[in-house]
């Protein structure tokens, strides 16, 4: 099990190994995921206060670099819940003009992950 603590104080116990975006969504956390978890849109961004993973997928690194966000945010669609984390969702339905978060991401990370050390 992994413990997710949100900046607002909410705490969730989730199964280790879940995609972070799904762990958040399935616990009714307001977070966008417009591309359906394919590391294309960067709307599922989170900021870590504690427990930031030391690995990332190449797709996450490439997308964050392309948007000049590397070191500022992480993509919850590219992260597995493998330990306790304290974080804040950065893009939400409530702070956007959108009607829904986006299509539900698949259970497994897409595209197929190639893991690297996070810079």
Protein Blocks (a to p, Z undefined) as FASTA:
>chain_A
ZZdddfkopacdddehiafklmmmmnopacddfknonopnopmgccdfbhpafbdcfklm
mmmmmnopghjaccfklcccfbdcddddfbdfklccbfbfbjcddfbdcddddddddZZ
